[in-house]
Amino acid sequence: MYGSAWSLVPFLVVIPLALWTRQVLPGLAVGLLVGAWLLHPGPLSSVSAAVQYVLKETAQADNLRLILFLYGFGAFVGLVRVTGGVAGFAQWMTERVRSQRAALWVTWASSLFTFMAPDFRIVTMGPVMKQVFDRLRAKRQTVALIIDITSTPLIALIPTGTVFVGYMVGLLGGVGRHQAQPAYAYHLLLRSLPLNFFSLAMLGFGLWITWRHRAEPEPELPAEGAAGEAGERLSRRQRLHMAAQLAQWETARELVPALAREHRRSVASPDAGSRMTSDAASDGQSKPNSDADFPDPLDLVAEGVRPRLRHLVFPLVLLLALTLFLTWWDGRGPAVSVWQAFVRADAARAMLNAVWITIGLSFIWYALHRQPLARTLYGFMAGGNEMMSVIVLLILVWAVSAVSADLGFVPFTQRVLGHLIPPSLLAPALFLFGCLISYVIGSSFGTWGMLMPLGFSLAASTGASLALIAGAVFASGTFGGFASPLSDNTVAMATVMRLPVMAYARAKLVPALAVAAVCIVAYAVVGGVRLP
């Protein structure tokens, strides 16, 4: 069985199941169980083996370090949100924007303060810029598109201080370890970032439409005649929807003390979820419950807090400074330049130390500024808990990679598939395949986790550049995270900006497909060049 077609079975289970369920976690879990069954036949034996793979991968020192980093990073974001830092930034922005073009450029500039995670950026900047653009009577879709472009595509290129970096380094390190690829994970990540052509091209497109923007007022609703009747009907629907939303907010406010004590227990319960589900019948469609259907408890806890920009600036500057300093410190040595120190450093360890030192000092900072300890502790716990889905996803990716390695996935792909795909076409083929997967499942992390092991194995068999393959896989996941209607970024942005989700997703898909077509050609051209 080792090194045979059976080694493909876990991935042949993971990918179709993820496409069918629109969720990556079930596919990875079933793929892990199937792979464990192939190695240890029998119900109890396979389940025991799957658990052992999870425990073994979680117990790896590097993997534990990454898990702590991800949880700590979520806790850091939670602290900033519940202490008025985000609200202070919103207030500061609203007071200084006077024109539509200025508002677009300020949206770009705001990425300097909200680059830690796409969802954080959308939740922070969406309501602020919606208020600004409504005051300027501009199209909401325009600013929504710019915020989206400066979320996943931009954050995927930032080499430090983001949740993406932690996941990418952990993924590259885990896959490389199982497939015996001799490359430092962070060094490989740095080399792959300029090869994420989709992110680079989307940023170029965003800059172009910002530069070419002309003030265009939001069209008014018709006011008389038959059109006036349609407008009245639409207004009635909006009023009903707003009344339902207001009722939900009032209910949620009553739950805040319980949420602070019990860490989301009330909201997470089925009864609370059903009470707070919004009415989707206004657009003739039904939809399942989602996080957008009820307010985020972190936002509710932060509602009564006085906005303080310094509560965002201090911890953010501290985190960035500590990350850069500790990375250099870890890689320093005799006759070593600053750049060489960054390349040689254990970036995961430096980022972990930086985020937890920042959290400790932030607790002191907030205490000195009279922030209640109960509030900061709640922000810490609730923010960290929001990262648990990412942590579970990453652990399952590691476990499935370990199972496939024990089944002989690497030698099989090298012997069979490696001879069928020319090295120059490997990157564009992976990019195209990844775009299809990421669009269907709406998850950049899930796409990266499914394709990176395959890409590394094919790169080893064809002699293709690991950096190019990693860049193509990261680009393909970025496509889905940006353009898919199932992406949490798309849903969150449409909800915040009060745009129809599917209409907004279709509007984003047009430039995304054009950029993806250019990227396929670019990967084919670069694939013909011998890269290290």
C-alpha positions as a printed NumPy array, in Angstrom:
array([[  0.   ,   0.   ,   0.   ],
       [  2.908,   2.385,   0.703],
       [  3.676,   4.619,  -2.276],
       [  0.609,   3.431,  -4.241],
       [ -2.549,   5.144,  -5.454],
       [ -4.039,   4.56 ,  -1.986],
       [ -1.878,   7.449,  -0.746],
       [ -4.14 ,   9.823,  -2.716],
       [ -7.293,   8.696,  -0.912],
       [ -7.149,  11.202,   2.004],
       [ -6.945,  14.127,  -0.421],
       [ -9.562,  12.581,  -2.729],
       [-11.837,  12.598,   0.321],
       [-10.887,  16.022,   1.681],
       [-11.341,  18.109,  -1.457],
       [-14.706,  16.759,  -2.751],
       [-16.215,  16.747,   0.748],
       [-15.076,  20.328,   1.322],
       [-16.604,  21.368,  -2.003],
       [-19.873,  19.577,  -1.19 ],
       [-20.29 ,  20.868,   2.376],
       [-18.741,  24.309,   1.7  ],
       [-16.75 ,  23.673,   4.882],
       [-13.12 ,  22.587,   5.147],
       [-13.113,  21.159,   8.686],
       [-15.462,  18.211,   7.99 ],
       [-13.449,  17.273,   4.91 ],
       [-10.173,  17.3  ,   6.813],
       [-11.64 ,  15.3  ,   9.706],
       [-13.051,  12.607,   7.438],
       [ -9.861,  12.539,   5.358],
       [ -7.846,  11.998,   8.535],
       [-10.107,   9.123,   9.624],
       [ -9.968,   7.489,   6.191],
       [ -6.175,   7.736,   6.078],
       [ -5.916,   6.324,   9.58 ],
       [ -8.229,   3.425,   8.573],
       [ -5.957,   2.589,   5.616],
       [ -2.976,   2.361,   7.969],
       [ -4.843,   0.75 ,  10.889],
       [ -8.011,  -1.026,   9.657],
       [-10.881,  -1.248,  12.089],
       [-13.24 ,   1.3  ,  13.714],
       [-11.472,   1.562,  17.054],
       [ -7.978,   1.246,  15.613],
       [ -8.547,   3.968,  13.037],
       [-10.074,   6.399,  15.533],
       [ -7.242,   5.746,  17.989],
       [ -4.669,   6.262,  15.236],
       [ -6.321,   9.516,  14.127],
       [ -6.271,  10.826,  17.697],
       [ -2.615,   9.86 ,  18.013],
       [ -1.763,  11.788,  14.848],
       [ -3.529,  14.86 ,  16.257],
       [ -1.74 ,  14.544,  19.598],
       [  1.626,  13.951,  17.978],
       [  1.337,  16.967,  15.692],
       [  0.001,  19.21 ,  18.447],
       [  2.866,  18.182,  20.749],
       [  5.522,  19.346,  18.285],
       [  7.352,  22.283,  19.84 ],
       [  7.036,  24.473,  16.734],
       [  3.342,  23.652,  16.386],
       [  2.6  ,  24.414,  20.033],
       [  4.408,  27.699,  19.635],
       [  2.216,  28.582,  16.666],
       [ -0.988,  27.634,  18.507],
       [ -0.036,  29.914,  21.384],
       [  0.762,  32.698,  18.93 ],
       [ -2.608,  32.436,  17.177],
       [ -4.53 ,  32.425,  20.455],
       [ -2.46 ,  35.304,  21.793],
       [ -2.959,  37.298,  18.597],
       [ -6.717,  36.896,  18.859],
       [ -6.539,  37.954,  22.513],
       [ -4.54 ,  41.038,  21.516],
       [ -7.214,  42.072,  19.   ],
       [ -9.924,  41.462,  21.609],
       [ -8.158,  43.748,  24.079],
       [ -7.946,  46.551,  21.536],
       [-11.629,  46.243,  20.687],
       [-13.106,  46.24 ,  24.215],
       [-11.001,  49.15 ,  25.504],
       [-12.175,  51.74 ,  22.981],
       [ -9.111,  51.65 ,  20.739],
       [-11.052,  50.765,  17.599],
       [-13.786,  53.296,  18.391],
       [-11.133,  55.97 ,  18.96 ],
       [ -9.616,  55.271,  15.567],
       [-13.075,  55.465,  13.967],
       [-13.759,  58.82 ,  15.624],
       [-10.392,  60.2  ,  14.553],
       [-11.017,  59.141,  10.958],
       [-14.546,  60.521,  10.73 ],
       [-13.456,  64.008,  11.806],
       [-10.8  ,  64.38 ,   9.081],
       [-12.304,  63.213,   5.762],
       [-13.807,  65.9  ,   3.522],
       [-14.024,  64.45 ,  -0.041],
       [-14.718,  61.122,  -1.736],
       [-11.206,  60.737,  -3.162],
       [ -9.676,  61.689,   0.181],
       [-11.895,  59.09 ,   1.829],
       [-10.562,  56.406,  -0.541],
       [ -6.943,  57.361,   0.134],
       [ -7.623,  57.43 ,   3.869],
       [ -9.064,  53.931,   3.504],
       [ -5.722,  52.835,   2.077],
       [ -3.802,  54.635,   4.822],
       [ -5.928,  53.023,   7.511],
       [ -4.348,  49.663,   6.654],
       [ -1.308,  50.863,   8.623],
       [ -3.406,  50.47 ,  11.784],
       [ -5.79 ,  47.627,  10.918],
       [ -3.625,  45.136,   9.011],
       [ -3.582,  42.392,  11.666],
       [ -6.426,  40.293,  10.173],
       [ -8.959,  40.746,   7.311],
       [-12.026,  40.346,   9.531],
       [-10.599,  42.826,  12.037],
       [-10.005,  45.347,   9.254],
       [-13.497,  44.91 ,   7.807],
       [-15.256,  45.156,  11.162],
       [-13.15 ,  48.191,  12.109],
       [-13.158,  50.182,   8.867],
       [-16.485,  49.168,   7.333],
       [-18.789,  51.044,   9.734],
       [-16.434,  54.046,   9.826],
       [-16.129,  54.475,   6.063],
       [-19.824,  53.699,   5.541],
       [-20.644,  56.668,   7.767],
       [-18.103,  58.869,   5.967],
       [-19.272,  57.91 ,   2.469],
       [-22.935,  58.276,   3.398],
       [-22.132,  61.814,   4.533],
       [-20.382,  62.435,   1.191],
       [-23.252,  60.728,  -0.713],
       [-20.909,  58.299,  -2.447],
       [-21.446,  54.733,  -3.635],
       [-20.97 ,  52.255,  -0.827],
       [-19.838,  49.549,  -3.228],
       [-16.768,  51.594,  -4.138],
       [-15.431,  51.908,  -0.615],
       [-16.436,  48.308,   0.13 ],
       [-14.291,  47.152,  -2.796],
       [-11.289,  49.198,  -1.637],
       [-11.569,  47.866,   1.926],
       [-11.788,  44.325,   0.546],
       [ -8.747,  44.824,  -1.686],
       [ -6.761,  46.136,   1.268],
       [ -7.865,  43.222,   3.442],
       [ -7.027,  39.672,   2.28 ],
       [ -4.878,  40.594,  -0.789],
       [ -2.832,  43.147,   1.161],
       [ -2.55 ,  41.244,   4.439],
       [ -1.389,  38.13 ,   2.548],
       [  1.731,  40.126,   1.554],
       [  2.654,  41.566,   4.963],
       [  5.585,  39.579,   6.434],
       [  5.047,  40.299,  10.133],
       [  2.414,  41.088,  12.751],
       [ -0.572,  39.39 ,  11.087],
       [ -2.572,  36.245,  11.717],
       [ -1.766,  35.199,   8.131],
       [  1.975,  35.101,   8.845],
       [  1.527,  32.724,  11.749],
       [ -0.653,  30.37 ,   9.71 ],
       [  1.589,  30.526,   6.621],
       [  4.787,  29.832,   8.555],
       [  3.151,  26.95 ,  10.413],
       [  1.789,  25.472,   7.19 ],
       [  5.084,  25.722,   5.296],
       [  7.016,  24.334,   8.249],
       [  4.641,  21.417,   8.827],
       [  4.373,  20.395,   5.168],
       [  8.101,  20.802,   4.62 ],
       [  8.884,  18.692,   7.672],
       [  6.662,  15.817,   6.534],
       [  8.04 ,  15.909,   2.987],
       [ 11.701,  16.418,   3.957],
       [ 11.992,  19.737,   2.131],
       [ 15.111,  21.543,   3.413],
       [ 13.861,  25.107,   3.704],
       [ 13.395,  27.493,   6.586],
       [  9.676,  28.177,   6.731],
       [  9.902,  31.931,   7.289],
       [ 12.672,  32.32 ,   4.715],
       [ 10.546,  30.433,   2.188],
       [  7.562,  32.63 ,   3.035],
       [  9.594,  35.782,   2.354],
       [ 10.657,  34.398,  -1.022],
       [  7.084,  33.451,  -1.925],
       [  5.47 ,  36.82 ,  -1.136],
       [  6.636,  38.583,  -4.354],
       [  5.296,  35.565,  -6.277],
       [  1.728,  36.008,  -4.978],
       [  0.751,  37.624,  -8.267],
       [ -2.962,  37.813,  -7.503],
       [ -2.443,  39.965,  -4.414],
       [ -0.004,  42.245,  -6.222],
       [ -2.269,  42.65 ,  -9.256],
       [ -5.378,  43.307,  -7.136],
       [ -3.519,  45.998,  -5.199],
       [ -2.494,  47.566,  -8.501],
       [ -6.112,  47.49 ,  -9.664],
       [ -7.258,  49.067,  -6.405],
       [ -4.724,  51.873,  -6.712],
       [ -5.819,  52.48 , -10.29 ],
       [ -9.534,  52.818,  -9.481],
       [ -8.69 ,  55.024,  -6.498],
       [ -6.582,  57.318,  -8.659],
       [ -9.244,  57.45 , -11.401],
       [-12.164,  57.922,  -9.011],
       [-14.579,  60.741,  -9.708],
       [-17.273,  61.827,  -7.272],
       [-20.46 ,  59.918,  -8.1  ],
       [-23.472,  60.397,  -5.814],
       [-25.465,  57.411,  -4.625],
       [-28.669,  57.245,  -6.761],
       [-31.827,  58.381,  -5.008],
       [-34.851,  56.102,  -4.696],
       [-37.779,  57.003,  -7.038],
       [-40.266,  59.295,  -5.367],
       [-43.5  ,  59.36 ,  -7.39 ],
       [-45.768,  57.422,  -9.742],
       [-45.317,  53.696, -10.153],
       [-41.682,  54.065,  -9.249],
       [-42.751,  55.89 ,  -6.114],
       [-44.943,  52.949,  -5.117],
       [-41.993,  50.571,  -5.609],
       [-39.865,  52.893,  -3.524],
       [-42.519,  52.915,  -0.82 ],
       [-42.603,  49.109,  -0.776],
       [-38.829,  48.962,  -0.551],
       [-38.866,  51.521,   2.247],
       [-41.451,  49.472,   4.146],
       [-39.236,  46.404,   3.916],
       [-36.266,  48.388,   5.123],
       [-38.262,  49.706,   8.061],
       [-39.337,  46.176,   9.041],
       [-35.772,  44.924,   8.725],
       [-34.413,  47.819,  10.778],
       [-37.063,  47.227,  13.451],
       [-36.073,  43.565,  13.656],
       [-32.405,  44.506,  13.893],
       [-33.165,  47.045,  16.621],
       [-35.015,  44.405,  18.614],
       [-32.044,  42.086,  18.275],
       [-29.652,  44.756,  19.493],
       [-31.852,  45.502,  22.514],
       [-31.996,  41.8  ,  23.372],
       [-28.249,  41.513,  22.966],
       [-27.6  ,  44.496,  25.233],
       [-29.501,  42.753,  27.992],
       [-27.22 ,  39.748,  27.564],
       [-23.95 ,  41.689,  27.887],
       [-23.421,  41.081,  31.632],
       [-23.997,  37.36 ,  31.118],
       [-21.706,  37.346,  28.12 ],
       [-18.963,  39.009,  30.082],
       [-19.25 ,  36.389,  32.826],
       [-19.846,  33.307,  30.73 ],
       [-17.822,  34.069,  27.562],
       [-20.472,  33.88 ,  24.854],
       [-22.417,  30.975,  26.368],
       [-25.749,  32.696,  25.947],
       [-25.135,  33.713,  22.325],
       [-23.703,  30.322,  21.376],
       [-26.767,  28.421,  22.668],
       [-29.309,  27.219,  20.071],
       [-32.154,  29.133,  21.723],
       [-30.281,  32.423,  21.71 ],
       [-29.226,  31.865,  18.11 ],
       [-32.795,  31.273,  17.028],
       [-34.013,  34.363,  18.879],
       [-31.41 ,  36.552,  17.227],
       [-31.699,  35.284,  13.641],
       [-32.67 ,  38.089,  11.268],
       [-35.502,  37.855,   8.775],
       [-34.076,  37.114,   5.33 ],
       [-37.433,  37.075,   3.583],
       [-37.11 ,  40.73 ,   2.589],
       [-35.085,  39.817,  -0.517],
       [-37.047,  36.675,  -1.309],
       [-34.327,  34.337,  -0.069],
       [-33.806,  32.197,   2.996],
       [-30.405,  31.709,   4.533],
       [-28.96 ,  29.771,   7.42 ],
       [-27.986,  31.369,  10.676],
       [-24.636,  33.102,  10.52 ],
       [-22.454,  35.291,  12.682],
       [-23.754,  38.311,  10.801],
       [-27.283,  37.65 ,  12.072],
       [-26.571,  38.926,  15.561],
       [-24.162,  41.475,  17.035],
       [-20.66 ,  40.51 ,  18.052],
       [-20.456,  40.362,  21.879],
       [-17.027,  42.048,  21.79 ],
       [-18.608,  45.036,  20.05 ],
       [-21.443,  45.097,  22.575],
       [-19.036,  45.102,  25.517],
       [-17.138,  47.982,  23.866],
       [-20.286,  50.058,  23.226],
       [-20.22 ,  52.043,  26.462],
       [-16.445,  52.592,  26.465],
       [-15.12 ,  56.053,  25.722],
       [-13.205,  56.073,  22.382],
       [ -9.45 ,  56.291,  22.949],
       [ -7.132,  56.236,  19.937],
       [ -4.122,  55.703,  22.199],
       [ -5.579,  52.369,  23.302],
       [ -5.008,  51.159,  19.739],
       [ -1.803,  53.013,  18.895],
       [  0.207,  52.051,  21.987],
       [ -0.261,  48.255,  21.829],
       [  0.004,  48.17 ,  18.028],
       [  3.264,  50.13 ,  17.897],
       [  4.597,  48.054,  20.776],
       [  3.719,  44.802,  18.996],
       [  5.403,  45.829,  15.751],
       [  8.51 ,  47.16 ,  17.492],
       [  8.896,  44.057,  19.641],
       [  8.359,  41.737,  16.654],
       [ 11.092,  43.427,  14.617],
       [ 13.5  ,  43.701,  17.551],
       [ 13.054,  40.134,  18.786],
       [ 13.346,  38.725,  15.259],
       [ 16.65 ,  40.553,  14.783],
       [ 17.776,  39.522,  18.269],
       [ 17.072,  35.844,  17.571],
       [ 19.092,  35.848,  14.339],
       [ 21.906,  38.185,  15.311],
       [ 25.489,  36.976,  15.325],
       [ 29.061,  37.943,  14.473],
       [ 29.453,  39.429,  11.001],
       [ 25.743,  39.109,  10.316],
       [ 23.863,  41.943,   8.606],
       [ 20.392,  43.043,   9.675],
       [ 18.791,  41.295,   6.7  ],
       [ 20.748,  38.089,   7.324],
       [ 19.645,  38.2  ,  10.956],
       [ 16.01 ,  38.339,   9.875],
       [ 16.512,  35.413,   7.483],
       [ 18.324,  33.27 ,  10.066],
       [ 15.942,  34.051,  12.932],
       [ 13.215,  31.766,  14.208],
       [ 10.423,  34.165,  13.261],
       [  7.672,  32.062,  14.853],
       [  9.402,  32.176,  18.234],
       [ 10.042,  35.914,  17.927],
       [  6.418,  36.655,  17.014],
       [  5.161,  34.502,  19.885],
       [  7.34 ,  36.308,  22.431],
       [  6.39 ,  39.692,  20.98 ],
       [  2.628,  39.131,  21.141],
       [  2.622,  37.803,  24.715],
       [  4.957,  40.535,  26.001],
       [  2.672,  43.06 ,  24.298],
       [ -0.391,  41.534,  25.973],
       [  1.247,  41.707,  29.397],
       [  2.322,  45.322,  28.979],
       [ -1.091,  46.206,  27.507],
       [ -2.835,  44.92 ,  30.636],
       [ -0.649,  47.279,  32.667],
       [ -1.33 ,  50.143,  30.238],
       [ -5.1  ,  49.662,  30.404],
       [ -5.03 ,  49.333,  34.196],
       [ -3.158,  52.645,  34.456],
       [ -5.848,  54.215,  32.274],
       [ -8.619,  52.892,  34.539],
       [ -9.978,  50.173,  32.288],
       [-11.821,  47.623,  34.478],
       [ -9.967,  44.347,  34.817],
       [-13.184,  42.39 ,  34.145],
       [-13.515,  44.084,  30.757],
       [ -9.909,  43.524,  29.674],
       [-10.016,  39.893,  30.832],
       [-13.185,  39.34 ,  28.836],
       [-11.617,  40.922,  25.744],
       [ -8.563,  38.687,  26.205],
       [-10.577,  35.465,  26.495],
       [-13.214,  36.238,  23.876],
       [-10.642,  37.44 ,  21.34 ],
       [ -8.478,  34.359,  21.84 ],
       [-11.474,  32.03 ,  21.566],
       [-12.328,  33.519,  18.166],
       [ -9.096,  31.971,  16.856],
       [-10.014,  28.429,  17.861],
       [-11.506,  27.584,  14.453],
       [ -8.225,  28.564,  12.775],
       [ -6.231,  26.546,  15.326],
       [ -8.366,  23.421,  14.803],
       [ -8.059,  23.812,  11.037],
       [ -4.29 ,  24.012,  11.231],
       [ -4.02 ,  20.976,  13.546],
       [ -6.11 ,  18.884,  11.138],
       [ -3.958,  20.016,   8.196],
       [ -0.849,  18.862,  10.063],
       [ -2.446,  15.514,  10.921],
       [ -3.645,  14.827,   7.353],
       [ -0.186,  15.711,   6.015],
       [  1.365,  13.243,   8.481],
       [ -1.058,  10.47 ,   7.459],
       [ -0.415,  11.052,   3.756],
       [  3.337,  10.971,   4.364],
       [  3.022,   7.605,   6.121],
       [  0.977,   6.306,   3.159],
       [  3.781,   7.23 ,   0.747],
       [  2.127,  10.251,  -0.861],
       [  5.454,  11.882,  -1.738],
       [  7.089,   8.959,  -3.609],
       [  3.844,   8.179,  -5.45 ],
       [  3.353,  11.717,  -6.762],
       [  7.024,  11.923,  -7.673],
       [  6.824,   8.656,  -9.617],
       [  3.468,   9.16 , -11.364],
       [  2.13 ,  12.71 , -11.395],
       [  5.53 ,  14.374, -11.581],
       [  6.125,  13.036, -15.086],
       [  2.746,  14.207, -16.389],
       [  3.019,  17.911, -15.543],
       [  5.844,  19.99 , -17.068],
       [  7.624,  22.112, -14.44 ],
       [  6.725,  25.309, -16.293],
       [  2.975,  24.519, -16.083],
       [  2.892,  23.331, -12.475],
       [  2.421,  26.799, -10.923],
       [ -0.382,  27.936, -13.292],
       [ -2.136,  24.558, -12.919],
       [ -2.055,  24.751,  -9.117],
       [ -3.17 ,  28.378,  -9.207],
       [ -6.152,  27.609, -11.459],
       [ -7.159,  24.539,  -9.436],
       [ -6.789,  26.468,  -6.19 ],
       [ -8.925,  29.349,  -7.495],
       [-11.75 ,  26.922,  -8.291],
       [-11.552,  25.306,  -4.855],
       [-11.251,  28.55 ,  -2.917],
       [-14.172,  30.123,  -4.775],
       [-16.426,  27.17 ,  -3.992],
       [-15.486,  26.83 ,  -0.305],
       [-14.758,  30.522,   0.356],
       [-11.716,  29.831,   2.557],
       [ -8.161,  30.927,   1.843],
       [ -6.801,  29.027,   4.853],
       [ -8.622,  25.842,   3.82 ],
       [ -7.355,  26.062,   0.236],
       [ -3.783,  26.58 ,   1.383],
       [ -4.037,  23.641,   3.756],
       [ -5.377,  21.294,   1.062],
       [ -3.064,  22.281,  -1.808],
       [  0.276,  23.01 ,  -0.143],
       [  1.149,  19.332,   0.528],
       [  0.326,  18.465,  -3.093],
       [  2.296,  21.445,  -4.386],
       [  5.386,  20.605,  -2.333],
       [  5.304,  16.994,  -3.49 ],
       [  4.953,  17.916,  -7.16 ],
       [  7.696,  20.522,  -6.82 ],
       [ 10.041,  17.848,  -5.468],
       [  9.287,  15.523,  -8.396],
       [  9.508,  18.134, -11.157],
       [ 12.271,  20.325,  -9.791],
       [ 10.006,  23.386,  -9.715],
       [ 10.786,  26.258,  -7.362],
       [  9.273,  25.824,  -3.9  ],
       [  8.927,  29.598,  -3.581],
       [  6.993,  29.802,  -6.87 ],
       [  4.709,  26.909,  -5.913],
       [  4.057,  28.407,  -2.462],
       [  3.342,  31.792,  -4.057],
       [  0.884,  30.247,  -6.533],
       [ -0.954,  28.335,  -3.779],
       [ -1.144,  31.422,  -1.559],
       [ -2.414,  33.454,  -4.536],
       [ -5.138,  30.905,  -5.337],
       [ -6.451,  30.956,  -1.767],
       [ -6.384,  34.747,  -1.778],
       [ -8.625,  34.697,  -4.867],
       [-11.373,  32.809,  -3.035],
       [-10.984,  34.783,   0.181],
       [-11.533,  37.948,  -1.857],
       [-14.093,  36.958,  -4.507],
       [-16.166,  34.056,  -3.177],
       [-19.738,  34.809,  -2.021],
       [-19.149,  32.216,   0.72 ],
       [-16.102,  34.017,   2.071],
       [-16.621,  35.442,   5.549],
       [-14.981,  38.64 ,   4.284],
       [-17.589,  39.058,   1.528],
       [-20.489,  38.362,   3.882],
       [-19.128,  40.649,   6.604],
       [-18.456,  43.513,   4.185],
       [-21.864,  43.262,   2.517],
       [-23.542,  43.159,   5.932],
       [-21.639,  46.14 ,   7.296],
       [-22.164,  48.237,   4.147],
       [-25.833,  47.145,   3.755],
       [-25.241,  45.681,   0.274],
       [-26.895,  42.569,  -1.238],
       [-24.365,  39.783,  -0.695],
       [-24.698,  38.072,  -4.093],
       [-24.788,  41.332,  -6.051],
       [-21.673,  42.55 ,  -4.267],
       [-19.928,  39.196,  -4.817],
       [-20.733,  39.323,  -8.548],
       [-19.363,  42.853,  -8.768],
       [-16.09 ,  41.724,  -7.17 ],
       [-15.852,  38.624,  -9.351],
       [-15.476,  40.595, -12.6  ],
       [-12.121,  42.26 , -11.748],
       [-10.991,  39.153,  -9.824],
       [-11.417,  36.93 , -12.908],
       [ -9.583,  39.414, -15.11 ],
       [ -6.698,  39.584, -12.65 ],
       [ -6.654,  35.774, -12.291],
       [ -6.391,  35.343, -16.066],
       [ -3.364,  37.639, -16.133],
       [ -1.861,  35.678, -13.219],
       [ -2.166,  32.348, -15.067],
       [ -0.115,  33.775, -17.929],
       [  2.394,  35.284, -15.498],
       [  2.873,  31.974, -13.667],
       [  3.39 ,  30.171, -16.987],
       [  6.045,  32.708, -18.008],
       [  7.837,  32.711, -14.664],
       [  7.553,  28.915, -14.469],
       [  9.814,  28.682, -17.496],
       [ 12.539,  30.59 , -15.635],
       [ 14.765,  28.628, -13.295],
       [ 14.139,  30.016,  -9.819],
       [ 15.914,  28.857,  -6.64 ]])
